[in-house]
Amino acid sequence: MTELDQLKADNAQLLGKVAELESELTEQCRLNGIGSEREAALMGKVERLEKQRGELIRMCDMALAVLLSEPETQRALFKAENLLQEMLAAVKKRDK
């Protein structure tokens, strides 16, 4: 094999390797693009869910404020608190 033939063979081998690496690089870029799109979609979903959570918290706070302003609710809470105090006292007494 002449030196020219060897150079041609080496060149062909290198061109094959370049084509292989370009193909691999293209696939990695495609996968990174898919990952980025998925991440962006998930971040959007997180934002929407956080907004909904904030709205639900505000609605619950308003509902609680209405409930706590009712005299019947206040009496029920007072009774529940007294019952809880009695239960805690009984548990402490039993554990002594």
C-alpha contacts under 8 A as a table, 3 or more apart, distances in Angstrom:
res1	aa1	res2	aa2	distance
1	M	5	D	5.98
1	M	6	Q	6.59
2	T	5	D	5.09
2	T	6	Q	6.24
3	E	6	Q	5.00
3	E	7	L	6.18
4	L	7	L	5.06
4	L	8	K	6.18
5	D	8	K	5.06
5	D	9	A	6.17
6	Q	9	A	5.06
6	Q	10	D	6.08
7	L	10	D	5.03
7	L	11	N	5.94
8	K	11	N	4.99
8	K	12	A	6.12
9	A	12	A	5.12
9	A	13	Q	6.16
10	D	13	Q	5.03
10	D	14	L	6.09
11	N	14	L	5.07
11	N	15	L	6.05
12	A	15	L	5.08
12	A	16	G	6.18
13	Q	16	G	5.12
13	Q	17	K	6.29
14	L	17	K	4.97
14	L	18	V	6.11
15	L	18	V	5.01
15	L	19	A	6.13
16	G	19	A	5.11
16	G	20	E	6.16
17	K	20	E	4.98
17	K	21	L	6.15
18	V	21	L	5.10
18	V	22	E	6.04
19	A	22	E	5.07
19	A	23	S	6.15
20	E	23	S	5.16
20	E	24	E	6.27
21	L	24	E	4.98
21	L	25	L	6.00
22	E	25	L	4.99
22	E	26	T	6.05
23	S	26	T	5.11
23	S	27	E	6.28
24	E	27	E	5.13
24	E	28	Q	6.23
25	L	28	Q	5.06
25	L	29	C	6.16
26	T	29	C	5.10
26	T	30	R	6.19
27	E	30	R	5.00
27	E	31	L	6.20
28	Q	31	L	5.08
28	Q	32	N	6.06
29	C	32	N	5.04
29	C	33	G	6.07
30	R	33	G	5.08
30	R	34	I	6.29
31	L	34	I	5.07
31	L	35	G	6.16
32	N	35	G	4.98
32	N	36	S	6.07
33	G	36	S	5.06
33	G	37	E	6.15
34	I	37	E	5.16
34	I	38	R	6.15
35	G	38	R	5.09
35	G	39	E	6.04
36	S	39	E	5.01
36	S	40	A	6.09
37	E	40	A	5.14
37	E	41	A	6.21
38	R	41	A	5.09
38	R	42	L	6.16
39	E	42	L	5.08
39	E	43	M	6.06
40	A	43	M	5.09
40	A	44	G	6.22
41	A	44	G	5.14
41	A	45	K	6.28
42	L	45	K	4.93
42	L	46	V	6.15
43	M	46	V	5.02
43	M	47	E	6.21
44	G	47	E	5.09
44	G	48	R	6.27
45	K	48	R	5.12
45	K	49	L	6.13
46	V	49	L	5.10
46	V	50	E	6.04
47	E	50	E	5.17
47	E	51	K	6.22
48	R	51	K	5.14
48	R	52	Q	6.20
49	L	52	Q	4.98
49	L	53	R	5.99
50	E	53	R	4.95
50	E	54	G	6.19
51	K	54	G	5.12
51	K	55	E	6.30
52	Q	55	E	5.04
52	Q	56	L	6.12
53	R	56	L	5.06
53	R	57	I	6.12
54	G	57	I	5.12
54	G	58	R	6.26
55	E	58	R	5.15
55	E	59	M	6.21
56	L	59	M	4.99
56	L	60	C	6.07
57	I	60	C	5.09
57	I	61	D	6.06
58	R	61	D	5.06
58	R	62	M	6.22
59	M	62	M	5.12
59	M	63	A	6.18
60	C	63	A	5.01
60	C	64	L	5.98
61	D	64	L	5.08
61	D	65	A	6.11
62	M	65	A	5.07
62	M	66	V	6.30
63	A	66	V	5.14
63	A	67	L	6.19
64	L	67	L	4.99
64	L	68	L	5.97
65	A	68	L	5.16
65	A	69	S	6.19
66	V	69	S	5.23
66	V	70	E	6.79
67	L	70	E	5.46
67	L	73	T	6.23
68	L	71	P	7.63
68	L	73	T	5.91
68	L	74	Q	6.09
69	S	73	T	7.50
69	S	74	Q	7.35
70	E	73	T	5.34
70	E	74	Q	6.40
71	P	74	Q	5.02
71	P	75	R	6.22
72	E	75	R	5.13
72	E	76	A	6.14
73	T	76	A	5.00
73	T	77	L	6.06
74	Q	77	L	5.11
74	Q	78	F	6.12
75	R	78	F	5.01
75	R	79	K	6.18
76	A	79	K	5.10
76	A	80	A	6.09
77	L	80	A	4.97
77	L	81	E	6.00
78	F	81	E	5.12
78	F	82	N	6.21
79	K	82	N	5.11
79	K	83	L	6.10
80	A	83	L	5.04
80	A	84	L	6.06
81	E	84	L	5.06
81	E	85	Q	6.16
82	N	85	Q	5.04
82	N	86	E	6.22
83	L	86	E	5.08
83	L	87	M	6.17
84	L	87	M	5.02
84	L	88	L	6.11
85	Q	88	L	5.16
85	Q	89	A	6.13
86	E	89	A	5.09
86	E	90	A	6.17
87	M	90	A	5.08
87	M	91	V	6.23
88	L	91	V	5.11
88	L	92	K	6.16
89	A	92	K	5.12
89	A	93	K	6.08
90	A	93	K	5.07
90	A	94	R	6.05
91	V	94	R	5.06
91	V	95	D	6.11
92	K	95	D	5.16
92	K	96	K	6.38
93	K	96	K	5.45
